[in-house]
Amino acid sequence: MKEGQPLDPREISDLDRVIHSPTRLKIMMVLMSVEEADFTFISRAADLTRGNLSANLSKLKESGYIKIEKKFIERVPKTIASITPVGKKALEEYGSILGPILDQLRE
């Protein structure tokens, strides 16, 4: 979208549908703010149930946006997630498309 041009509703079609889900967007935002996070931290930070989080982590992993590792911390199994470079780029591109659309709506 170029400055001074009218809003083109077709641009919304360019948004990444994987990230555009509110649940997955919350997860991505949490992971952008930390190096890595365990399942419980993400669940609490994004206010998600365990089942909802698990399903959406799988979708993000399939897309290559996050990496999931199983670790033992003090003999307790933990699921650790981190955002990948591909995920960071996808989130930045999402913002670069959505940001100007929202800016123009505010005018």
N, C-alpha and C positions, 0 to 999 in steps of 0.2 A: 504494500500500500504506500503510495507516494503522498507526501504532504500536499494538502489543498485538494486532493481528489475525494470524491464522495465515497462513502462506505460501500464496499462491494461484499454482499453477504456470502458470495461464493468462496471468499477467502477462509471462512470458517471450516470449509471442507479440507483445507490443508493441515489442520491440526492433527497431531498424532493421536489416534483413537486409543492406543494403549495408555498413554499418559493422561488423556483427557478425562478418564474416569476419575471422579472425585476421590475415591478410595486409593487408587494407584498414585494419583497426584500427591495425596497426603504422605504416602509411603516414600515417594521420591523426594519430597521436601525434607522429610526427617533424615533420609540418608545423605542428602546434600550437605546437611549441617554437621555431620559427624564422619569420622574415618570409617567406622563400622559400628553396627548395633546388633544386640541380640533380640530375639523374637519378643521377649517380654517388654523390652524398652520400646520397640517400634509399636507394639500393641497399645501400650499406655500413651505414648506420645501422639499417636494418630487416632486414639480412641476407637480401636477396632477390636472386634471379637477375635478369638483365636482362629476360628474357622474362616472368617472373612479375610483375615490377614494371610493365612496359609494359602488360600486360593489365589489371592492377588499377588503374593510373592512369587508363586509359580508362574503366573502370566508374565510378570516383569523379568523373571529369569529366562523364560522361553524367548523373550524378545532380545535378550542379551543386555538388558539395561541394569541388571544387578547380578552379583555373584553371591552364592549361598554356600557356606561351609558349615560342616558339623564339627564341633570341637568339644573337648572335655576341659572344663575349668573347675579345678578342685574336685575332680572325679564326678562332676555333674555334666551331663550332655547339654550342649547349647547350640542353637541354630544362630549363626552369625551372618548378617547380610551387609553388603557394601555396594555402593554404586560403581558401575564400570565407566571407563572413559566414553563408551558408546552411550551409556545412560546419561552422563553429564551433557554430552553434545545434544542428545535428543531433548532433554529438558530445556537447554538453552534455546534450541530452535523453536520449541513449543512456545516459550516466552516471547521470542522475537516475532512470532506470528500473532499471538493473542494480545500482546501488549499494545501494539498500534490499533488493533480493533477496539480494545477497551478505551484507549485514549480518545479515539474519534467519537465513540459513544458519549463520552463525558463533555464533549464540546457543545 
